[in-house]
Amino acid sequence: AAGMFLRLLSDIQWRAAHPKWRRMSISQQSTSATPEPHPVSLPAQAQVVICGGGIMGTSVAYHLSKMGWKDIVLLEQGRLAAGTTRFCAGIVSTARPVSIELKMAHYSNKLYQQLEQETGVQTGYMKTGSISLAQTQDRLISLKRIASSLNVMGVPCEIISPKKVVQLHPLINIHDLVGAMYVPEDALVSSANVSLALATAASRNGVQIHERTSVSHVTVQKGRVTGVETDRGRIECEYFVNCAGQWAYELGHSGEEPVHIPLHACEHFYLLTHPLKEPLSSSLPTVVDPDGRIYIRNWQGGILSGGFEKNPKPLFTEGRNQLEIQNLQEDWDHFGPLLSALLRRMPGLETLQIMQLVNCPESFTPDMRCIMGESPTARGYFVLAGMNSAGISYGGGAGKYLAEWMVNGYPSENVWPLDLKRFGTLQSSRTFLRHRVMEVMPLMCDLKVPRWDFQTGRQLRTSPLYDRLDAQGARWMEKHGFERVKYFVPPGKDLLDLDHSKTFYKPDWFDIVGSEVKCCKEAVCVIDMSSFTKFEISSTGDQALESLQYLFSNDLDVPVGHVVHTGMLNEKGGYENDCSIARLSKRSFFMISPTDQQVHCWAWLKKRLPDDSNLIMEDVTWKYTALNLIGPRAVDVLSELSYAPMTAEHFPSLFCKEMSVGYANGIRVMSITHTGEPGFVLYIPIEYALHVYNEVMNMGQKYGIRNAGYYALRSLRIEKFFAFWGQDLDAFTTPMECGREFQVKLEKGMQFLGQEALLEQKQNGVYKRFTMFILEDHDTDMDLWPWWGEPIFRNGRYVGKTTSSAYSYTLERHVCLGFVHHYDEKTGEELVVTTDFINQGEYEIDIAGQRFQAKAKLYPFSSLFTQRRRKDEVELSGYQRE
């Protein structure tokens, strides 16, 4: 990485040297502000305009040009790679907990390895490996979980002892370590030079690159990008890519049609030292010490070390703009704790001389995952930004996926965890972003056990029942900004203990959720599910029905009052959404979707529904409070409150009817619970919500009613083998692959989106199957729990990963759901997965490196749920298909 830092130090030189790490002198040499001449005028039009000449912008340009798009203009307001990219530490690390991020980093590493040979530009690529240290057993467990994922992805990785750490890096103090993870193929690069190499290759492929050109705003007409206004004139274009890094937010808000890109900059510190007396080897592994909040890498015989402090300093909340990032103010007091951690980890550095303390901005997002994808409001407006200090690791892969998205209409992997549309406008408040990134930056190093929740930016979207439920002991989590109940703490429980019960093992809420599940099965429970996305689609004629019949895979031409489970599929037959649609009248439909579908589903439908003033779609999420009454006594509670018979003869399954409940009229009651248990969901106009809730709770007392939360719902739906979108289902999963052929109107002779792909699968077979696994030799009290993302092994060979899991209080065992693939043992080629292939295998689930035997099933249990049985009485193979 020498080239990048020589360039950095030639621009700004801050030197400090003293045997005891005290700063002695500072000198600053400013760069010339004289603008460079523009020898080449801007083109009047282009197919694509990319804003930003850092690692992201150049990677997108490189990959688009590789895919055959040539009419591309890349604009950079300063010089190429002169923003955050220039200050990047240059560490390419594949050790990522999120699967799609791991894949991006793995691709980036392979790309950078051959980039110098391809372009002739030196990139400083050096395969050094990396060592992630664990000071606690919980940290070691989290590393083992990552190591399991890396190994099955084909990335060499091993869990090593502290003694092995010293062999790999002799300067590391190991006295407080319990273990580490070694990834031998991780690397170092010069980030700026990688950008220049990508730009060089793109330029050779016909991409025009213009430095010293600022974009003022993007013009959008009729919901589509039409051009870009710059300080050097206008460029007409079809596509615009916002790769403006920390300025992506301001640029998104600069046009008449704002594009919300929720990111915020924080100061990020690292120091550079002079070489050691015996200069460090250039191949010495990078060290990441998350418990100490620091990373350490070799730099020109000395070290570069930075970290993520507990009290970060947000930047530019007011939107201040700089052309090129200059080195921000040194702050040794602020860097002090990280410096102490460095000296504890490498005591031999006491006498080393400091060359510079670098302070540069880094962009962070509300959920610590980067942002990519197309704007929900402006077609042709794409975004790639918010890298959370991992820009060089993600740069190659992120640019590839975005280029695929633009050229093909979809990327080659499921990128929903990174999609811009996972956010709404509510995450774009500057106050929210400032507060959230102050939490996010320390979380980069904090131990993240399953089910942890953000603490900032909370109580933003709440049900009208929030205060009422909170007073009854509700414990909250947040989804798409909406507060949802996890479970209810009974009176007398130690609340503090439960708030801090963060573990990879059996959690403290285990018995609480168990009692809620028991009540759902034996009496009646109420779950507030107001966060679900709710749309109404209507028309003056048959336009609504005709449009929805094409956009949804199940038959919606059902009698008024019927509810249909259906998928909203893409051209490849994959689930863009999984929802329930009630036919309210001949020309009106009520659509219920997952909480995080609010932006994505709206954009998907808007893009595909005909532009017809007689066809109306309205987001009514905020208009209705949803109460889910689950359990065998739900029918009694509703019957008494409505003075109407609610038995199956009068109110069949998957039925919808407007009723009075208590004094309130216009309550939409649906015989559906999303769990497989009997019950109803009440969609209540919000002004009646408190009244109806009180009536339900009062009437339900004699039937043993109680509140419940989403953890109970999760346990119920997983033991019934119900797949949820965003966890089990995604844009790369079809109904044929998850046993939902019965929700598809293939035999109806009607055309719908994704039909051809499904017909092909029906004829040729599927390459993965959604499967249910019951852990057989797993001790719930003593063993690590499965959560999601655990590798699945069949006859000792890797065949897939779990997508969700929960403890089944009925089976008294853990249940995991996941997809099984069939890979050819010699070639690795994917083969068709048959029922026999599933049934004839011996399965194991890998939890942090330990494998547990599991029984595989393609259908849920049926008779089991009529009564509770002891574990040793349960014969797992003896139940019929439901």
Buried (B, 14 or more C-beta within 10 A) or exposed (E): BBBBBEBBBEBBBBBBBEEEBEBEEEEEEEEEEEEEEEEEEBBEBBBBBBBBBBBBBBBBBBBBBBBEBBBBBBBBBBBBBBBBBBBBBBBBBBBBBBBBBBBBBBBBBEBBBEBBEBBEBBBBBBBBBBBBBBBBEBBBBBBBBBBBBBBBBEBEBEBBEBEBBBEBBEBBBBEBBBBBBBBBBBBBBBBBBBBBBBBBBBBEBEBBBBBBBBBEBBBBEEBBBBBBBBEBEBBBBBBBBBBBBBBBBBBBBBBEBBBBBBBBBBBBBBBBBBBBEEEBEBEBBBBBBBBBBBBBBBBBBBBBBBBBBEEBBBBBEEEEEBBBBEBBEBEBEBBEBBBEBBBBBBEEBEEBBBBBBBBBBBBBBBBBBBBBBBBBBBBBBBBBBBBBBBBBBBBBBBBBBBBBBBBEEBBEBBBBBBBBBBBBEBBBBBEBBBBBBBBBBBBBBBBEBBBEEBEBBBEBBBBBBBEBBBEBBBBBBBBBBBBBBBBBBEEEBEEEEBEEBBBBBBBBBBEBBBBBBBBBBEBBBBBBBBBBBBBBBBBEEEBBBBBBBBBBBBBBBBEEBBBBBBBBBBEBBBBBBBBBBBBBEBBBBBBBBBBBBBBBBBBBBBEEBEEEEEBBBEBBBEBBBBBBBBBBBBBBBBBBBBEBEBEEEEBEEBBBBEBBBBEBEEBBBBBBBBBBBBBBBBBBBBEBBBBBBEBBBEBBEEBEBBBBBBBBBBBBBBBBBBBBBBBBBBBBBBBBBBBBBEBBBBEEEBEBBBBEBBBEBEEEBBBBBBBBBBBBEBEBEEBBBBBBBBBBBBEEEBBBBBBBBBBBBBBBBBBBBBBBBBBEEEEEEEBEBEEEBBEEBEBBBBBBBEBBBBBBBBEBBEEBBEEEEEEEEBEBEEBEEE
